[in-house]
């Protein structure tokens, strides 16, 4: 609810092609589909100079946060390249905003 009120951020989320679980449905959120052979189930988040990697295990969740601008910028470049290759999901899928 609190994130839905924020206007000073943008979310770009890459999910696996065919996935229709658009959990973050804010006006600042945009989704793209990555081909299954380019998709990794280990998410990472970029915010400012920080990179966060999340590892989900059966009975544990680990979060690794790296505050190193050079590493973060490298991941940002990788993400932007993947974003450019990813497909925009059809607008008629529930949860995707036009």
QUILIN-V509438 format. One record per residue. RES is the residue in three letters. BURIAL is + if it has 16 or more other C-alpha atoms within 10 Angstrom, else -. Layout:
res:RES burial:BURIAL
res:RES burial:BURIAL
//
This chain:
res:UNK burial:-
res:UNK burial:-
res:UNK burial:-
res:UNK burial:-
res:UNK burial:-
res:UNK burial:-
res:UNK burial:-
res:UNK burial:-
res:UNK burial:-
res:UNK burial:-
res:UNK burial:+
res:UNK burial:-
res:UNK burial:+
res:UNK burial:+
res:UNK burial:+
res:UNK burial:+
res:UNK burial:+
res:UNK burial:-
res:UNK burial:-
res:UNK burial:-
res:UNK burial:-
res:UNK burial:+
res:UNK burial:-
res:UNK burial:+
res:UNK burial:+
res:UNK burial:+
res:UNK burial:-
res:UNK burial:+
res:UNK burial:+
res:UNK burial:+
res:UNK burial:+
res:UNK burial:+
res:UNK burial:+
res:UNK burial:+
res:UNK burial:+
res:UNK burial:-
res:UNK burial:-
res:UNK burial:-
res:UNK burial:+
res:UNK burial:-
res:UNK burial:-
res:UNK burial:-
res:UNK burial:-
res:UNK burial:+
res:UNK burial:+
res:UNK burial:+
res:UNK burial:-
res:UNK burial:-
res:UNK burial:-
res:UNK burial:+
res:UNK burial:+
res:UNK burial:-
res:UNK burial:-
res:UNK burial:-
res:UNK burial:-
res:UNK burial:-
res:UNK burial:-
res:UNK burial:-
res:UNK burial:-
res:UNK burial:-
res:UNK burial:-
res:UNK burial:-
res:UNK burial:-
res:UNK burial:-
res:UNK burial:-
res:UNK burial:-
res:UNK burial:-
res:UNK burial:-
res:UNK burial:-
res:UNK burial:-
res:UNK burial:-
res:UNK burial:+
res:UNK burial:+
res:UNK burial:-
res:UNK burial:+
res:UNK burial:+
res:UNK burial:-
res:UNK burial:-
res:UNK burial:+
res:UNK burial:-
res:UNK burial:-
res:UNK burial:+
res:UNK burial:+
res:UNK burial:-
res:UNK burial:-
res:UNK burial:+
res:UNK burial:+
res:UNK burial:+
res:UNK burial:+
res:UNK burial:-
res:UNK burial:-
res:UNK burial:-
res:UNK burial:-
res:UNK burial:-
res:UNK burial:-
res:UNK burial:+
res:UNK burial:+
res:UNK burial:-
//
